[in-house]
Amino acid sequence: MSDPYRITDAPAPPRGTEPARPARSFTRLMLWLGIIVGAGVNLATNLTGHTVLGIVAGSVGTLCIILLVVSHVTGRRR
């Protein structure tokens, strides 16, 4: 009779057979670009006195940072 509570290690897949993740790389690239553009627009608009536009750009940059952290945490290998 098999024990349903028994923990067994599954064999690791052979090296080099992990699927490529180009979609994740593209997403991370876009998030980094969003951070850079958001920070640049935020800086430029705050220097010129357009505070509301600066707040929107800063919010977009902050959202990109949050999404990049979430992407990193969910994509970690265990």
CORFENKA-V182951 format. One record per backbone hydrogen bond with DSSP energy under -1.0 kcal/mol. CO is the residue of the C=O (numbers start at 1). NH is the residue of the N-H. If there is no record, write none. Layout:
# CORFENKA-V182951
CO/NH
CO/NH
This chain:
# CORFENKA-V182951
3/6
14/17
21/25
22/26
23/27
24/28
25/29
26/30
27/31
28/32
29/33
30/34
31/35
32/36
33/37
34/38
35/39
36/40
37/41
38/42
39/43
40/44
41/45
42/46
43/47
44/48
45/50
49/51
50/54
51/55
52/56
53/57
54/58
55/59
56/60
57/61
58/62
59/63
60/64
61/65
62/66
63/67
64/68
65/69
66/70
67/71
68/72
69/73
70/74
71/75
